[in-house]
Amino acid sequence: MLKNKYFLILISNYFAAQISRFSQYTILIWVILEDSDSAFSVAFVGVCAFLPYIAFGTWGGVLADRFKRKHILIVTQFLLFCSSCILFLIFYNKGNIPYLSAYLVVFFNGLIYVIEKPSKSLAVRELLDSGSLTRALALIGFTIQSSRMLGPLLGGFIISLIGLKYSYTPILFIHIFTVFSLFLVNIPVSLKPSVNSYRNTFISDIKTSVDYFFNERILLAVMLITIVIHLFASSYFQMISIVATKKFEVGAGLTGVLMSCEGMGSMLGFFNIMIMKQIKSLGRLFYFGALVMCMGIFFFSLSNNFLLAAILIVITGFGFSSFAIMFENIILRVVPINIQGRILGIGNFVIGFQIVGALIMGILSEYIGVTNAIRLTSIIGALLICFIVVRINDINKKNI
């Protein structure tokens, strides 16, 4: 696995792109929080970030099945580079951007991520054999989550040290690397699309994948649990900045530290999966991670100490790692190769339910307070996951 130079370049690309993504996320949340001072406005960041999942999630999967993954990845990274150039010039000349414009940037970044994500996942499968797949996905997850930890740290310290005016300078250089590194990767094509696949419409391709999805009960359970997580758990992340500034009364630097703790926990979780000799049931590890995530969020909402809150977010990230890595792993092992991109696209669409989750979190935060909203949604999430596991027992099978 580590001897494959193209795989190593792709990992480096993952790492750099995710550092840029989460650095921007932290910078833009800070812009919105400073301008609006509203919990709902911060929660609305989640709506903008995940709206592309609902609107374009399935399209990214269809594109991955129809076109060369390398071309898709180069085009999407080039578009992010162009966006960074524009934002660099705006921040440099004006020192800030209107917080409504920050929402547009979050939406655009989310759109690009949704389009490229299935292609990146399938590129990994094509570069490696099936025996290396779980560890490869865990290694990629480790690098992504390390960037999830370092990204908010970088974003927070950029604001603290050099201010918003120069905040996009390092991000611009990162995107130069992500574009040019992809030209060095040779991604083989294991299955060429047939002539008929080009004649099919996007709608017919999506219909085929939806029909398969509802006939495979393991996939149904995985997708339902994913919906629950994004409705009642994931939206806590953007509220960390409010908890940090309002409850613990810390500045941008320590806010970035707290937001990075989930990435630290995820790194530990992915490393744990990499060194595991055998995983008896991918499904059990998947829903166990989801439950740990919900309970970590619940106890985070109860904490009154900054250090304890940081530890609980680390535990939450540890649970997230099992949930996230097994999501793609199960799809790549259960689904036929010719429709994997489309099923991953449906996975993107399902992740888009975080829009509703962000709205729920924002509305509840306005009426019952941020910590109470986090507490209530995490408990609902844990109960629903238990219900799904009991009702769809196929997820406990040992042969996936």
N, C-alpha and C positions, 0 to 999 in steps of 0.2 A: 504493500500500500504506500509506504513512505518512499519507496524507490521509484514511484511513478512521478516524474518531474512535472507533468501536466497537472496532475492532481495537487501537487504542492503549490504550483502557481495559482490554481483555482482557489485553494484555501487562503493564500495570501490576499487574493482579490476579495474573497468573502470578508476577511478580517478588516481590510481597509475600508470597504464599502459600508460595513456596519458601524465602524467607528465614526465615519462621516454622518451616517444616519442618526445615531443617538446623540452625537454632539449637536447636530442641528436641532434635534428634538428638544434638548435641554435649553439651547439658546432661544428657540422660538417660544417655548413655554414661559421662559423668564420675561420675554418681551410682552407676552399676553398678560402675565400676572402683574407686571409693573403698570401697564396701561389700564387694565380693567379692575384689578383687585377683586375678582369675582370667582367663586368656586365653580359656578356653572360655565363661565368662559374658559376656564382651564379644562374642565371636563369635556367641553366641546372640541378640544384638540383631538380627542379620541374619535369623535364623529368624523372629522375631516381626514384623519389618518386611515380610518377603516371604511369610509364610504366607497373607495375604489374596489375594495374586496367584494362588496355587494354588486356594484355596477359593472366591474370588468374582471372579476376573479375567474370566471369560467373561460373568458376569452384568452387569458394568459395560458391556460392549459391547452386549448385548441391550437394556439400558435406554436406551442412547444411540440405538439404532435405533427404539425404540418411543415415547419420550417427548420433550418439548421439552428441548433441552440447557440452556437458561437456567434452567429450573426445577430440573433436577438439580444444576446448579452452585450455585444459591442454597441449596438444602437442605443440600448437603454442607458448604459453607463455614459455614453456621449451626451445624451440629453440631460443627465444629472450634472455633467461638467458644464454645459451651457447654462443651466439654472444657477449653479454656484458662481459662475462669472457675473451674471446679472446681479445676484444678491451681494456679491463682494463690492461691486460698484455702487450699489444703493447704500449699503452700510458705510462705505468709505466716504461717500459724498454727503450723506445726510445724518450719519451717526446712529440711525435707527430706522425701522419700518413701521407703518401703522399695524396695529395688532390684527386688523381684518386681513391685511396682506399676508401675515404670518399663517393664517388659516389656509390660504391658497397654496403657500409653499408646502405645508404639511400634506395637503391633498395631493399635490403633484408628486412629491416624494413617495407617497403611498401608492399612487398609480403605477409609477415605474417599478416599485418593488413587487407589486402584484403581477405585472406582466413578465418580469424576469424570473420570479421564484420557481415556477415549474421547470423552466429551462435549466436552471442551475441544479435542481434536484436530479433531473434526468441526465445531465452531463456527468454527474458523479457516478450514476449507475453505469453509464457507457464507458467510463474510464477504468472501472474496477470490476472484478469478478464478484459473484453473489456472496461468496464466503467472507469477503472483506467488507460487505455493505454495512452491517451494524456498527462495526468499529469506525468505518469511514464517516458515517453519519454522525457518530458520537464525537469524532475528532473535529468535524466541521462545526457541530454544535458547540464544542468547547471553544473554538476560535471565535465563533459568532458571539457567544456569551461573554468571552473575555473582552470583546469589543463593546458589548452591552454594558460591561462594568467600566471600561476605560473611556467610552464615549461620553457618558454624563460627567465623568471626572474632568475630561478634557473641556467639555462645554462649560462646566461651572468655573474652572480655573481660567479659561480664556476670558470669560466675563470679568472675573475678579482681577486678573493681571493686566490685560490689555484693553478691556472694554468692548462694547458692542461694535464700535467703529471698525476694528480690525478682526472681528470674530470669525469672518469667513476666509481669512487668509490661509490658515492651515487646511481648511476644508477644500479649498481650491486645489492645493497641491495634492491632496489625497486623491481627488478625482482625476487628475492627470495620470497618476499611477494606475488607477482602476481601468482606465480606458486602454492604455498602451500595454498593460500586462496581458490582457485578453488576446492580443494579436499573437502572443507566444504560445497559446494553448491550442493543441490539436485534439479536437473532440471527435471521436469516431461515431459513425451513424450505424447503429445496430439494426435498425429497421427503417427502410425507406418507405415513405408513404406511397400507396398505390395510386394509379391514375384516378380511380373512383373517389379516393379520399379528397382529391382536389375539386372534384365535381360536387361533392357534398357541400351543403351550406353549413355555416357555423351553427345554426339552430339545430340541424339534423345531427351534427356531431355531439352537441350538448345533450340532445334528447337520448341518444344512444348511451351516453355515460350515465345519465340520470336513471334510465331503466336498469342498467347493471347495478347501480348503487342501491336501489331499493330491493333488489333480489339477493343481495349479499348482506346477511344479518350482522356479521362482524363489522363491516363498514358502516352499517346503520348505527350500531352502538357507538363506534368511534366518533362518527359525525355528531350524534346527539350529545355525547359528553363534551365534545369540542364546543358545541353551541352553548351549553351550560357554562363552561369556563369563560367564554367570551361575553356572556350576558351578565354573569354574577361574580366574576373574579378578576379578570384582566384589567378592568377599568380602574382598579385601585392605583395602578402605577402612576398615572398622571396626577393623582391626588396626593402623592407623596410630597410634592413640592409645597402644597398647602399645609400638610401636617408638619413639615419641617419648619416652615416660616412662621406659622401661626401658633402651633402647639409647643414646639421646641425652641422657637425664636432664634433660628440660626440664619446665616447669610447664604450667598450663592455657592460658596465653596463647599460647605458642609451639606447643603441641599444636594449638590452633585454627588457627594460621598454617599448619602443615604439612597439616592436613586440608583447608584452603581452597585449597591449590595445585592440586588436580585441577580445581576450578572455574575457576581462573585459566587453566589450559591449555585447558579446554573453551571458555572465552570466546574465546581466540585462534583456536581451530579453527572455531568458528561464524562469527566475523568473516571468516575466510579463505573460508569457503563463501559468505558473503553477497557478497563482492566478486569471486568467480569468474565470468567471463563465460559459460563453458559447461562443463557437466559431461558428458563423453562417456558414462560408464557409472556409474549410481548404484550398481549391484551391486559393481563393483570398488572404488569409494570406501568402500562399506560394509565389505567384508572387509579392506581395507587398514587402515582405522581400528581394526578389531578386533585385527589383528596388531600394530600399533604399541602398542596398549594392553597386550597381553600382554608384549611385550618391554620396555616401560617399567617394568612391575611387576617383571619379572625383575631388571633392573639396579638398581632401587630396593632389592631384597632384598640386593644385594651391597654397597650403599653404606655407608661408615662415617663419613660427614661429613653434618652436618645440611643444609648448603647444597646439596650435591650431591643428597641425597635429595629436597629440595624441587624442584630442577630436573627430576629424573626423574619426579616426580609430575605436574609441569606437562606434560611430554611425554606421559605416560599420559592426562591429561585431553584433550590435543590429539587423540589417537587416538580417545578416547571420543566426541568431538564428531561425527566422521564416521560412526562406528558408529551413534550414537543418532539423528541427524537423518535418515540414509538409511533407517533402519528404518521410520519412519512414512511417509517420502516414497514409498518403494517400494509400501507397502500402499495409500496414497491414490491412486497412479497405476495400479496393476495391478488392484485389486479393484473390482467393480461397486459403484456408489454405495449400492445398497439393502442391502448386507451389510457395508459398511466397518466399522461399529461392532462387529459380531460378530467380524470378523477382528482388529480392534484388541483386542478382548476376549481372543481366543486369544493374541495377543501378550502381553497382561498375564499370562495363565496361564503362558506360556513363561518370562517373566521370573521367575515364582515359583520356578523351579528354583534360584534363589539360596538358598533354604532349605537344599537339599541341599549347595550350595556352602559355606554358612556352617557347616554341621555338619562337612563335610570339613575346612574350615580350622581349626575349633575342635579337632577330634580330632587332626589332624596337629600342631597347635601344642603340644598337651599332650605328644605323644610325641617329636617331633623339633625342637621350638622354632618360634617364630613366623616368623623370617626364612627358615628352611629350608622351612617349609610354604608360604610365599608363593612362594619360588623354584621348588619342585617343581610346584605347581599352574599357575603361569604358563607353564612350558615345555610341560606337557601340553596346555594350552589352545591354544598356538600350533601345535603339531603337529596337533591335531584340526581346526583351522580350515583348514590347508593340505590335509588329506585331504578335507574336505567340498568345497572349491573344485575340486579335481581330479576328484572323483566326480560332482559336479553342475555341469557347465560352463555351464548356462543362466544362472548369475548373472553371467557375463561379457558378456551381451548389451548392445549399445549403445543399444537402443531403449527402455530404461526409465530 
